Amino acid sequence: MTKSIREQLAEAGATLGDVSYFGNAAVRSKESKWRNTPVGDPHDGHFDSTLEHTTWIDLKRRQQAGEISDLKRQVTYHLKVSGVHVCSYRADFVFQEGGRQVVADAKGKATGEYILKYKLMLAVWGIRIREYTEDGIAPPRMVRTSQKQEARHD
């Protein structure tokens, strides 16, 4: 016999106040390090924050209006330097806009890890990540390059 949600929670030492609902499943809530609120959307799945969810809704609207196309979520890029896998970056959104691919992230707080991955995406793939914030699209990040690198590309 299947146990009720309340019975499962009691076994885990939790109460209904400790969980959020995602589809038909109860998921134990956990305090986010950055105080973001995860969102479960019955049509589009799980989002790590309300900002990510609202950005997705806006991008879907833009796709329906024909402004962008080929909208995808959670696309992984492998970041290798000199043939060595350094890390991976998972983009919140990837889409086509004006014939160009756009890699985008809903960003509340940019951590040191994110800034490193931002720089690696630019160095390895030549992709500058578009950042969506609560205030809209953030200006591109400034990335310093050495004079040797600049001279080599001329």
Protein Blocks (a to p, Z undefined) as FASTA:
>chain_A
ZZdfklmmmmnopafklpccehjbccdddddfklpacdddfknopafbfklmmmmmmmmm
mmmnopaghiaehiacdddeehiafbdcddfbdcdeehiacdddddfbdcfklmmmmmmm
mmmnopacddddfkbpaddddddddfklmmmmZZ
